[in-house]
Amino acid sequence: MVPNEEWGVSRSPLVIGTLASGTDTVSTRVESAEIRPQVFAAGDREIVLHHQVDGPLQGFGTRLWQIISDEHHETLQQLQNSSADVVAITYSDRYLFTPLSIALLVDLVSRLKAIVGQARWDDPELTITTTAVRSGGESRVFNRVFADWPDLSVRNAVARGAFEYLGMRTTVLVPNKFSVQHGRVLEARFSDGKTLTVRLDQGVSYWRVPALSGARQPPVAFDFTKSANAQIREVVEMRVAVEGGALPTELFVKLR
């Protein structure tokens, strides 16, 4: 029996039944929400985020994909209930200048791989598109995970190497900044022809290291003078906490 829009509507008096005293029948209370048909919102989805994925950087991607899957049923179906392989991934973001932003992207993509499973990870090539010039001037912070790389050629090598360290073929493109779209977009293409698009209003750089003081201050130092290989390991293994910014941000999700 499935209730519909005419449930409980009648011109006749309602009939209420009760159990006769002394009966051996066992009754169980059932809430209305348990018997209503489950309805999933279809189509594109806008998700407002603030502090929902705060926590250790390692696991950031798991928390974010869980929220996306909870809010967008088509993502859930494509990631967990489909047999289609991931064949290509692209991420475009003008503002990938810091070790923290690269580490967040690494965790986001690597957790996607963990969700779909190795069998459906068809050795997709990851293409990262970013820029060489930060709008509004350079960062005034130095030797921290949230500081800009002094040498962006090292940034490019570390970004590529961090994903290759995890077994992912990666290309980093740095065209003229005017040819890079303003929106920060992650796309995953599947073998069934579908593309999952996640548009992050402020990119992965929206998440930051919490501002703490004294003994509670996390280890946020980053040595930009080390070799590229050493920096790759530090990015992949980065252990800091992250939190949302002062104001909420939006994600826009669609599957086509």
N, C-alpha and C positions, 0 to 999 in steps of 0.2 A: 504494500500500500504506500503510495507516494502522494503527499499533500500537494494540491495545486491552488490556483487563484480562487477557486470556489470552496476551499476548505472552511468549514464552519459557517457557511452561508446557507440559511434555510428559512422558508416561510413558516415552517411548522415549529412547534415547541422543541427545544433541544432536549434530548434524552440523556440523562446522567445515570450511569450504572454504578453500583457499589457491590463489593463482595459480600456475600452472605456471611454472617458471623459463624465462626467455627469451621469455615472451609479450609481445606489443606492447600489451596492455591497460593503460591508465593508470588508476590508482585514486586516489580522493580521500578523505581522512579526513573523516568527518562525525560531529559530536558528537550525542549522544542528544537534547539540547535542541532541535536544529535539526529533528528529524523528528517530535517529539511535537506533537500538535495543540495550538494555542494556546488557552488557556482564559481567559476573562474573567470576573471576579467581577461578578455582577449584583446589582441592588438598591441599597439605601442604603449609604453608605460613610463611615466615620470616618477622618479623616486627622490624624495628629499632626505638627505643625510646630514647628520651633525656629529653625534658622538657614538653612533651605533657600532662602529667598528674599531673604537679605541682599544688599545691593548698592545701586546708585543708585536713588533714588526714581523717576526717569523709567525706566520698564521694570518697576517693581514688579508691576503688574497682569499683564504678560506672563508673568513668572516664576510668579506664583501660579496663573493659569489653566492654565499648562502642567502644574503639579503636580496640580491638580484633574483635568485631562483624563487624565493618566497613571494616576492612582489610581482614577478612576471612568469606566469605559468608556462609560456612557450619556451622560455630559457630552461626551465626545469626539465621539460620534455626533451628538448634538444640535447642537453648535457647528460642527462641520466637515463633516459628511456629510449634514445635513438641509437641506431647502429652505425650512423654516418661518422666517417673519420674527419678529424680536423686536418685540413690540407694546406692552410695558409693563415698567418696572423699578421696584422699590421697595427701599428700604433703611431699616431701623429700627435706631436705635442711641441709647441714652440719653446717650452720652458723646462727642458731637461738639462739642468746645469749642475746639479748637486749629486753627491753620492747617495744621499737619502732618497731622492726622486728615482734614481736608477734602481736602488734596492727595493723600493716599493713596487716598481714595475716588474722586476724580476720575480718577486713573490706572487704578484697578481697572475702572471702568465704561468709560472711553475705550478701554482695551485689549480689552475684550469687544467693543466696536463694531468694532475693527480685525480681530478674529478672525472674526466672522461676515460681515463685509464690508458695504459701503454698500448693496448691492442687497437685503440681508436686514434692514437697519436701517429699519424702517417708521415712522420719526419717532416712536419710543415716548416717552411722557411719563415722566420720572423723578420719583418721589415720595420725598422724604427726610423721615423722621419722627424727631424728636429732642426734647430737653427744654431748659428754660431754667435749671435748677438742678442743679449738680453735687452728688451725694451725698457727704457727708464734708467739705464746705467747699470754698472756692475754692483754686485753684492759687496757690502762693507764688512762682512764676516770672514774670518780666515781660520783655516785648520780645524774645521768642524764638519760634521756629516752634512750639515745644511748650508755649507759654504760652496761657492762656485769653484769649479776646477780652474786653476790659473792657466792651464794649457788645455784648450778644448780638443786638441788632437789626442791627448791622453784620455779625456772624457769619452771620445768616440771609441778608442781602443778598449777601455774598461767596460763600456756599455755592451759592445760586441762580445768581448771576452767573458763577461759574467754569464751571458746566456749560453755561450759555447761551453763554458765550464760545466753547465748542467745538461750538455748534450743537445743543444738547440742551434741549428744553422741560423745565423743572424747577419743581416745587412743593416748598416747604419747610414742613412742618407742625410746630408746636410746641405740642402739647396739654398738659394737666396731666400731670405726670410719672407719676402713678399709672395713667394710661390707656395708657402706652407699655410694651410688653412688655419684660421684662428681657433676653431674648435679642437678640443682634445678628444680623439676618437680611437677606440679599440675595436677592431673587427676580427672576427674568427670565421673563416670560410670552411664549409663542410663539403664532403664528397657527394651529398645529395643536392648540391646546388644552393643550399640556403646559407645566408650570412647573418651572424649574430653581431649586432652593432651596439656598442655601449659608448654613448657620448658623455664624457665627464666634463661638467661645466668648467671646473678649475683644474682638471687633470689630477695626476697622482700627487702633484705638489701641494694640493689642498691639505694633505695630512702633514703634521709637523711633530717635532719632539716636544713633549710638555715642558713648560718653563718651571723648573723646580730649583730649589736652592739647597746649599749645604750638603749633608750626607745623602740626601734624596736625589741629588743631581746625577742623571745617568751618564755613562761614559760616552761622550759625543765627539771626542777628538778624532781627527782623520788626518793622516800624514800624506800630504800630496807629493812629498819628495820621494816616496817609495817607488819601487819599480811598478810597471803596469800590472804585472802578474800578482804582486803583493796586494795592490789596490783591488784587483778583481776578487781575490779571496775575502778581503775585508768587506766588500759590498755584498757578496753572496752570503756571508756569514754574519752580517750586521745584527747586533743585539741591542736594540733601543726600543723604547716605548713610542707609540705614535698616537696622536689624537686629532680630532677634527678641528677646524679653524674656529675663529671667534663667532662666525655666523654660519648658518647651514649652507650646503651646496646641493646641486641637483645632478641626477643622472637620468639620461634618457635612453631607454632600451627598446630595441625592435628586432624582430626576426623576419627576414624576407626570403 
